[in-house]
């Protein structure tokens, strides 16, 4: 018996023992045929769904649900194409994007496992939930975003190889963990996702995961490591689209501002604004213009900053991003007071109170705005006071909106 044990131990030193056994059996022809048939079916469903949605997603978004239900079409292709449309719409209207992804989830939940392979049906539901989590987070509804992400994770864990889809879900979690005081967790999730994408050979998604990691460093005011990450991927050949390159340029500009490199920041943000305008990415454009205004103002170039703040305020408001719009308006107010242009300030304060009332902002925020209005009315408002109210409202609304000094992330396909 001792000799047998020694033989086993000796054999374990041979690397061949640890090599996985090759499966030399070729795929069965019927399996290949079934996969080809299913692929063709999805292509046909996608084409039909795209044509359907061209007619459904017209007019006010409140009409879309009834129009889609009346069509009676409930296929995986409709779900897939709704998620595609969501990505193009979310840059212009986060609220409409959330409407679209909610419709996608409604149909995904109705798909029967008898009509589609079970793993496919489960995965497409999880993908819709993941994108819904993103939509909720974009609107500042973080509890709902967490619930959707948790449900997506439970579904993915039922599939045989969930790693890649879980990595994509982790990036969505990271995007809103930054606003719920879980920055360290967000960094860890971003790095974990990057490692998975590297293992799967998806260089583009690895770059995106690094972008998320850099954003989390920025969230902690660690501008130097964030900028280092951006520089490491800035010219990565895996970046083939203008949107991602513009995103990196914008984020580098924000980091430069954090490090006090004002000229570099203005140059990067000006270039990013022009690119976002060309690409029609209205949400990113508004935030980029807002960030540029803040940067220019910090350099004492107030006359240049005022029209930028004014434009960013109106753009954010038109996009339904009430809290962001109010913060931009307060920065405009501060700048106007600095240069002694006080005539507009009372009207801005009245408008903010109306907008925050409409948005259902809490009592403490309303108290701060009312205090500012009274101070303006008595002629005692100062730039420092406005900055104090701005910072207070930023902290109060952080669970509801993004901040102008944060890099912009986007949902990936």
Secondary structure in CASP SS format (residue, H / E / C, confidence):
PFRMAT SS
TARGET T0000
AUTHOR 0000-0000-0000
METHOD secondary structure of the structure
MODEL  1
X C 1.00
X H 1.00
X H 1.00
X H 1.00
X H 1.00
X H 1.00
X H 1.00
X H 1.00
X H 1.00
X H 1.00
X H 1.00
X C 1.00
X C 1.00
X C 1.00
X H 1.00
X H 1.00
X H 1.00
X H 1.00
X C 1.00
X C 1.00
X C 1.00
X C 1.00
X C 1.00
X C 1.00
X C 1.00
X C 1.00
X C 1.00
X C 1.00
X H 1.00
X H 1.00
X H 1.00
X H 1.00
X H 1.00
X H 1.00
X H 1.00
X H 1.00
X H 1.00
X H 1.00
X H 1.00
X H 1.00
X H 1.00
X H 1.00
X H 1.00
X H 1.00
X H 1.00
X H 1.00
X H 1.00
X H 1.00
X H 1.00
X H 1.00
X H 1.00
X H 1.00
X H 1.00
X H 1.00
X H 1.00
X H 1.00
X C 1.00
X C 1.00
X C 1.00
X C 1.00
X H 1.00
X H 1.00
X H 1.00
X H 1.00
X H 1.00
X H 1.00
X H 1.00
X H 1.00
X H 1.00
X H 1.00
X H 1.00
X C 1.00
X C 1.00
X C 1.00
X C 1.00
X H 1.00
X H 1.00
X H 1.00
X H 1.00
X H 1.00
X H 1.00
X H 1.00
X H 1.00
X H 1.00
X H 1.00
X H 1.00
X H 1.00
X H 1.00
X H 1.00
X H 1.00
X C 1.00
X C 1.00
X C 1.00
X H 1.00
X H 1.00
X H 1.00
X H 1.00
X H 1.00
X H 1.00
X H 1.00
X H 1.00
X H 1.00
X H 1.00
X H 1.00
X H 1.00
X H 1.00
X H 1.00
X H 1.00
X H 1.00
X H 1.00
X C 1.00
X C 1.00
X C 1.00
X C 1.00
X C 1.00
X C 1.00
X C 1.00
X H 1.00
X H 1.00
X H 1.00
X H 1.00
X H 1.00
X H 1.00
X H 1.00
X H 1.00
X H 1.00
X H 1.00
X H 1.00
X H 1.00
X H 1.00
X H 1.00
X H 1.00
X H 1.00
X H 1.00
X H 1.00
X H 1.00
X H 1.00
X H 1.00
X C 1.00
X C 1.00
X C 1.00
X H 1.00
X H 1.00
X H 1.00
X H 1.00
X H 1.00
X H 1.00
X H 1.00
X H 1.00
X H 1.00
X H 1.00
X H 1.00
X H 1.00
X H 1.00
X H 1.00
X H 1.00
X C 1.00
X C 1.00
X C 1.00
X C 1.00
X C 1.00
X C 1.00
X H 1.00
X H 1.00
X H 1.00
X H 1.00
X H 1.00
X H 1.00
X H 1.00
X H 1.00
X H 1.00
X H 1.00
X H 1.00
X H 1.00
X H 1.00
X H 1.00
X H 1.00
X C 1.00
X C 1.00
X C 1.00
X C 1.00
X C 1.00
X H 1.00
X H 1.00
X H 1.00
X H 1.00
X H 1.00
X H 1.00
X H 1.00
X H 1.00
X H 1.00
X H 1.00
X H 1.00
X H 1.00
X H 1.00
X H 1.00
X H 1.00
X H 1.00
X H 1.00
X C 1.00
X C 1.00
X C 1.00
X H 1.00
X H 1.00
X H 1.00
X H 1.00
X H 1.00
X H 1.00
X H 1.00
X H 1.00
X H 1.00
X H 1.00
X H 1.00
X H 1.00
X H 1.00
X H 1.00
X H 1.00
X H 1.00
X H 1.00
X C 1.00
X C 1.00
X C 1.00
X H 1.00
X H 1.00
X H 1.00
X H 1.00
X H 1.00
X H 1.00
X H 1.00
X H 1.00
X H 1.00
X H 1.00
X H 1.00
X C 1.00
X C 1.00
X C 1.00
X C 1.00
X C 1.00
X C 1.00
X C 1.00
X C 1.00
X H 1.00
X H 1.00
X H 1.00
X H 1.00
X H 1.00
X H 1.00
X H 1.00
X H 1.00
X H 1.00
X H 1.00
X H 1.00
X H 1.00
X H 1.00
X H 1.00
X H 1.00
X H 1.00
X H 1.00
X C 1.00
X C 1.00
X C 1.00
X H 1.00
X H 1.00
X H 1.00
X H 1.00
X H 1.00
X H 1.00
X H 1.00
X H 1.00
X H 1.00
X H 1.00
X H 1.00
X H 1.00
X H 1.00
X H 1.00
X H 1.00
X H 1.00
X H 1.00
X H 1.00
X C 1.00
X C 1.00
X H 1.00
X H 1.00
X H 1.00
X H 1.00
X H 1.00
X H 1.00
X H 1.00
X H 1.00
X H 1.00
X H 1.00
X H 1.00
X H 1.00
X H 1.00
X H 1.00
X H 1.00
X H 1.00
X H 1.00
X C 1.00
X C 1.00
X C 1.00
X H 1.00
X H 1.00
X H 1.00
X H 1.00
X H 1.00
X H 1.00
X H 1.00
X H 1.00
X H 1.00
X H 1.00
X H 1.00
X H 1.00
X H 1.00
X H 1.00
X H 1.00
X H 1.00
X H 1.00
X C 1.00
X C 1.00
X C 1.00
X H 1.00
X H 1.00
X H 1.00
X H 1.00
X H 1.00
X H 1.00
X H 1.00
X H 1.00
X H 1.00
X H 1.00
X H 1.00
X H 1.00
X H 1.00
X H 1.00
X H 1.00
X H 1.00
X H 1.00
X C 1.00
X C 1.00
X C 1.00
X C 1.00
X C 1.00
X C 1.00
X H 1.00
X H 1.00
X H 1.00
X H 1.00
X H 1.00
X H 1.00
X H 1.00
X H 1.00
X H 1.00
X H 1.00
X H 1.00
X H 1.00
X H 1.00
X H 1.00
X C 1.00
X C 1.00
X C 1.00
X C 1.00
X H 1.00
X H 1.00
X H 1.00
X H 1.00
X H 1.00
X H 1.00
X H 1.00
X H 1.00
X H 1.00
X H 1.00
X H 1.00
X H 1.00
X H 1.00
X H 1.00
X H 1.00
X C 1.00
X C 1.00
X C 1.00
X C 1.00
X C 1.00
X H 1.00
X H 1.00
X H 1.00
X H 1.00
X H 1.00
X H 1.00
X H 1.00
X H 1.00
X H 1.00
X H 1.00
X H 1.00
X H 1.00
X H 1.00
X H 1.00
X H 1.00
X H 1.00
X H 1.00
X C 1.00
X C 1.00
X C 1.00
X C 1.00
X C 1.00
X C 1.00
X C 1.00
X C 1.00
X C 1.00
X C 1.00
X C 1.00
X C 1.00
X C 1.00
X C 1.00
END
